[in-house]
Amino acid sequence: MAENVRLTKTVQEKDKLRKIVSSTFTTFIQPQDLQDTDTVSELFRLYDKLYLQIPLEGPQSHTYLIEESSKLVDIQQDNEAIQPLLDEITELRERLLSANEQIFQLEEELARGNV
């Protein structure tokens, strides 16, 4: 049942093989340039998507974004414009507190029958 199988091997010389077979890498299609997807619109798309996952403080946080952006935008100027309004609010609160105290005193006197 055993059959003899005859194998033959052809050996090529190294120099002749290089003339017959190319050893360089080739492709069937032209290589295409990769497009840079880092755009401002992509940044804001990701920011909207990850907004709630960004920590409030730390190296990659909302605080960091504010600090870096404030290097370009003068936030101090906005604070200076807001300060007079904050002062007015404080003054109005003080006046309201004083008026409420006067109302309380009058109601107390009225309840005692002193008026």
Secondary structure, DSSP 8 states (H G I E B T S, - for coil): -------------HHHHHHHS--S---SS----------HHHHHHHHHHHGGGS-SSSTTSHHHHHHHHHTTS-HHHHHHHHHHHHHHHHHHHHHHHHHHHHHHHHHHHHHHT--
